[in-house]
Amino acid sequence: LKVTMKVKCDSAPLADEFKTRSFEMRDIILLILMAKEYEDVTQPEDKVNLKKEIVTALNRALKKGQVLDIYFTEFLVQ
C-alpha cells in the first residue's frame, strides 16, 4: 500500500505544529496503514473510512487545532 496525501488544517498554528511534529504524524498514519489488509482498502467506502480513521487519530495527537480533512493524492494497492 502506497499512499500520498495532503492535510487540510483549521489554522496556521496547527499547520506549523503539523510541520514541527511531522515525524509523529507520519508514524500515526503508518501505524494505521500497516494494520490494513488488501480487503480493507479496495472499495471506495473503505477509503472514506480510512480517511476518517486517520483524521480522528491525528486530531487526538494535535494540540493547536484540528485536521479538517485529508486528501489522497496517490493511492496504490498491490
Solvent accessible surface area in square Angstrom, and as a share of the most:
residue,aa,sasa,rsa
1,L,88,0.44
2,K,113,0.48
3,V,29,0.17
4,T,56,0.32
5,M,35,0.16
6,K,127,0.54
7,V,42,0.24
8,K,100,0.42
9,C,34,0.20
10,D,66,0.34
11,S,40,0.26
12,A,74,0.57
13,P,72,0.46
14,L,0,0.00
15,A,33,0.25
16,D,84,0.43
17,E,11,0.05
18,F,35,0.15
19,K,150,0.63
20,T,105,0.61
21,R,41,0.15
22,S,46,0.30
23,F,139,0.58
24,E,59,0.26
25,M,1,0.01
26,R,162,0.59
27,D,74,0.38
28,I,38,0.19
29,I,20,0.10
30,L,93,0.46
31,L,102,0.51
32,I,20,0.10
33,L,21,0.11
34,M,140,0.62
35,A,79,0.61
36,K,56,0.24
37,E,113,0.51
38,Y,126,0.48
39,E,128,0.57
40,D,63,0.33
41,V,2,0.01
42,T,46,0.27
43,Q,92,0.41
44,P,97,0.61
45,E,103,0.46
46,D,28,0.15
47,K,57,0.24
48,V,75,0.43
49,N,89,0.45
50,L,4,0.02
51,K,47,0.20
52,K,127,0.54
53,E,73,0.33
54,I,0,0.00
55,V,24,0.14
56,T,65,0.38
57,A,16,0.12
58,L,0,0.00
59,N,28,0.14
60,R,185,0.67
61,A,25,0.19
62,L,12,0.06
63,K,162,0.68
64,K,121,0.51
65,G,20,0.19
66,Q,84,0.37
67,V,4,0.02
68,L,98,0.49
69,D,44,0.23
70,I,0,0.00
71,Y,97,0.37
72,F,46,0.19
73,T,83,0.48
74,E,70,0.31
75,F,48,0.20
76,L,78,0.39
77,V,43,0.25
78,Q,175,0.78
